[in-house]
Amino acid sequence: MPELPEVELIKEYIHEHAAGKTVAYVESLLPRMWRNCPADVAETLITGQTIEAVKRRGKYLIITWQNSDLQLIIHLKLTGRLIYRPSAEVERFDRILFHFTDGTMLAYGDVRTLGALYVFESEKEIDLKAYLNMGVEPLSRAFTSGKLYELTRRSSMPIKPFLLGQQFVAGIGNIYADEALFLAHVMPTRPADSLSEAETKALHRALRKVLRDSLANGGTSFRDYKNGAGGKGQNQEHLLVYGRGGKPCVRCKRTLQDMTLRGRHTVFCGHCQH
């Protein structure tokens, strides 16, 4: 699933290339991708609109429109992608196509069709509970080590599910939770409220580092993630633990362990993390 860095990179590229473009028509190749209204209603609302900005909140993309309160919200889920194309070329797994008046196109594609597109007539109309209840953005000024320490006092759930839950910290997924916990020397099974202030500071630094490093490396691509141009990132070449279960730890050379923690595959070092 694309996480904060991947969605941020898509946002930046799409905003740069599509802001100011007007939608000539919308083509719903798979109408059920529109989750909160019929496809024909969504198409009618968006046709003729001009993109003002592309934004991100957590793992969601938000497209706003000039002279309109309309909000298009996109969640990529596991295999979704949003790609700007200089020509109206349709590719396999394309599901929703936004054709611009200049002949260019914005294509939402999704192999497993688990993603979602929502259109709301105004920001006040948004009723997505998961979207509305998201926590602090981890690369924002509001996300301080003190803020993270305060949040961890509220929960005794294991620290990894705490990070993945989105209601405390937005945008963190499996990849960056594993990587940050390893850098911070914290076991993923530790109750969140058991972390000391010093450990929370280390985790805060680690979270910001792994997210910024991924942004610098173009995001993490395994099978499905593609950026806004349809290309792949390079951050997978720099991961320390994620996807490396059974291989030597880069610190102590002992074997990295795998486990399933609340349904999520987790990799850690039983020697370096406590």
C-alpha positions in Angstrom: 0.0 0.0 0.0 1.4 3.5 -0.8 2.2 5.2 2.4 2.8 8.9 3.2 6.0 9.4 1.1 4.5 7.6 -1.9 1.2 9.6 -1.8 3.1 12.8 -1.2 5.2 12.2 -4.3 2.1 11.5 -6.4 0.5 14.6 -5.0 3.4 16.8 -5.9 3.7 15.5 -9.5 0.0 15.6 -10.2 -0.3 19.1 -8.8 2.6 20.3 -10.9 1.3 18.8 -14.1 -2.5 19.0 -13.8 -3.3 22.1 -11.8 -5.1 24.6 -14.0 -6.4 21.9 -16.4 -10.1 21.6 -17.1 -11.9 18.2 -17.3 -13.6 17.6 -20.6 -15.2 14.4 -19.5 -14.8 11.6 -17.1 -14.7 7.9 -18.2 -15.7 5.4 -15.6 -14.3 2.1 -16.9 -15.2 0.5 -13.6 -18.1 2.5 -12.1 -18.0 0.8 -8.7 -14.7 2.6 -7.9 -17.0 5.6 -7.0 -17.8 4.6 -3.5 -20.3 7.3 -2.3 -22.4 8.0 -5.4 -23.3 6.6 -8.8 -20.6 7.0 -11.5 -22.9 9.2 -13.6 -23.4 11.6 -10.7 -19.6 11.9 -10.1 -19.0 12.4 -13.8 -21.5 15.2 -14.1 -20.1 17.0 -11.0 -16.5 16.8 -12.2 -17.0 17.5 -15.9 -16.2 21.1 -16.8 -14.3 21.7 -13.5 -10.8 23.1 -13.4 -8.2 21.7 -11.0 -7.1 24.2 -8.4 -4.8 22.1 -6.3 -3.9 18.5 -5.4 -3.4 17.9 -1.6 -2.6 15.1 0.7 -4.0 14.1 4.2 -2.5 10.9 5.6 -2.7 8.4 2.7 -5.5 10.3 1.0 -5.3 12.5 -2.1 -7.6 15.5 -2.3 -8.3 17.4 -5.5 -9.9 20.8 -5.2 -11.4 22.9 -8.0 -11.4 26.5 -9.1 -14.5 28.5 -8.3 -16.1 25.4 -6.7 -16.4 23.8 -3.3 -16.2 20.3 -4.8 -13.8 17.8 -3.2 -12.5 14.7 -4.9 -10.9 12.3 -2.4 -8.9 9.3 -3.5 -7.6 6.5 -1.4 -5.2 4.2 -3.2 -5.4 1.3 -0.7 -3.2 -1.6 -1.7 -2.7 -1.3 -5.5 -4.2 2.0 -6.6 -2.2 4.6 -8.6 -2.9 8.0 -10.0 -0.9 8.8 -13.1 -0.8 11.9 -15.3 -0.4 11.1 -19.0 0.5 13.6 -21.8 -1.8 11.7 -24.1 -5.1 9.9 -23.7 -3.6 6.4 -23.8 -5.5 3.8 -21.9 -3.5 1.1 -20.1 -4.4 -2.2 -18.4 -5.9 -1.8 -15.0 -7.1 1.7 -15.7 -10.4 2.2 -13.8 -11.4 5.9 -13.9 -10.1 8.4 -16.5 -10.2 12.2 -16.3 -9.8 13.5 -19.8 -8.6 17.2 -20.0 -9.5 19.6 -22.7 -5.9 19.8 -23.9 -5.8 16.1 -24.7 -3.9 15.1 -21.6 -5.3 12.7 -19.0 -5.3 11.7 -15.3 -5.7 8.0 -14.9 -6.7 6.2 -11.7 -5.6 2.6 -12.0 -6.0 -0.3 -9.6 -5.0 -3.9 -10.0 -7.1 -5.4 -7.1 -9.8 -2.6 -7.2 -9.6 -2.1 -3.4 -9.1 1.7 -3.7 -11.8 4.3 -3.5 -12.9 7.5 -5.1 -15.3 9.9 -3.3 -16.8 13.1 -4.5 -18.3 15.6 -2.1 -20.1 18.9 -3.0 -18.2 20.7 -0.2 -15.7 20.0 2.5 -18.5 20.2 5.1 -20.2 17.2 3.3 -17.3 14.9 3.9 -18.5 12.0 6.1 -15.6 9.5 5.9 -14.9 8.6 9.5 -11.4 7.3 8.9 -10.5 10.6 7.0 -12.1 12.9 9.6 -10.5 11.0 12.6 -6.9 11.1 11.3 -4.2 12.1 13.7 -1.2 14.5 13.4 0.9 14.7 10.2 4.3 13.3 11.1 6.2 15.8 9.0 4.3 18.8 10.3 5.6 21.2 12.9 2.8 20.0 15.1 4.4 16.6 15.4 7.0 17.1 18.1 8.6 14.5 20.3 6.5 15.9 23.1 3.3 15.4 21.1 4.2 11.8 20.3 4.9 11.2 24.0 1.6 12.7 24.9 -0.2 10.5 22.4 1.5 7.3 23.5 0.2 7.9 27.1 -3.3 7.4 25.7 -2.9 3.8 24.6 -1.5 0.5 25.8 -1.8 -1.2 22.4 1.5 -2.5 20.9 3.5 0.4 19.5 3.4 -0.8 15.9 -0.4 -1.1 15.7 -0.5 2.3 17.5 1.5 3.8 14.6 -0.6 2.0 11.9 -4.0 3.0 13.4 -4.0 6.5 11.7 -6.0 8.1 14.6 -2.8 9.1 16.4 -0.3 9.7 13.6 -1.5 9.9 10.0 0.1 8.2 7.0 2.4 5.6 8.6 2.1 2.1 7.2 3.8 -1.2 7.5 7.1 -0.3 5.8 7.9 2.9 7.7 6.6 1.5 11.1 9.1 -1.4 10.9 11.9 0.8 9.7 11.4 3.5 12.3 11.0 1.1 15.2 14.3 -0.6 14.2 16.1 2.7 14.1 14.7 3.7 17.5 15.7 0.3 19.0 12.0 -0.3 20.1 10.3 -3.7 19.9 7.1 -3.5 17.8 5.2 -5.4 20.6 6.0 -2.9 23.3 2.8 -1.2 24.8 2.8 2.3 23.5 2.4 3.8 27.0 5.5 1.8 28.2 7.9 3.9 26.1 10.0 6.3 28.1 10.3 9.9 27.1 13.8 9.2 25.7 12.5 6.3 23.7 9.7 8.4 22.3 12.2 11.1 21.3 14.2 8.4 19.5 11.1 7.1 17.7 10.1 10.6 16.7 13.5 11.2 15.1 13.3 7.8 13.4 9.8 8.4 12.0 10.8 11.7 10.4 14.1 10.3 9.1 12.6 7.3 7.3 9.8 9.4 5.8 12.2 12.1 4.6 14.7 9.5 3.3 12.0 7.8 1.3 10.9 11.1 -0.2 14.5 11.7 -1.2 14.7 8.2 -2.8 11.4 8.6 -4.8 9.3 6.3 -2.5 9.3 2.6 -2.0 8.3 0.4 -5.0 7.8 -3.4 -4.8 5.1 -4.7 -7.1 2.5 -2.0 -7.5 3.6 1.5 -6.4 4.1 3.9 -9.3 4.6 7.7 -9.0 2.5 10.3 -10.7 4.5 9.8 -13.9 4.1 6.0 -13.9 7.7 5.4 -12.7 9.1 3.5 -9.7 10.9 4.7 -6.6 14.3 3.5 -5.3 13.8 3.5 -1.5 13.3 -0.3 -1.4 17.1 -0.5 -2.0 17.7 1.2 1.3 15.4 -0.6 3.7 17.0 -2.0 6.8 14.4 -4.5 8.0 11.2 -4.4 6.0 11.1 -7.4 3.6 14.3 -8.7 5.1 13.1 -11.4 7.5 15.6 -14.2 7.8 18.5 -12.1 6.7 21.3 -10.7 8.8 20.6 -7.5 10.9 22.7 -4.7 9.5 23.8 -3.8 13.1 24.4 -7.0 15.0 24.4 -9.6 12.1 22.0 -11.8 13.9 19.0 -13.1 11.9 16.0 -10.7 11.6 12.8 -12.3 12.8 9.3 -12.3 11.3 6.0 -12.3 13.1 2.4 -11.4 12.5 1.3 -8.7 14.9 -2.4 -8.0 14.8 -2.7 -9.2 11.3 0.3 -7.3 9.9 3.6 -8.9 8.8 6.4 -7.5 11.0 10.1 -7.8 10.8 12.4 -6.9 13.7 15.7 -7.7 15.4 15.2 -9.4 18.7 18.7 -8.4 19.8 18.8 -4.7 18.8 15.2 -3.8 19.7 13.9 -3.8 23.2 
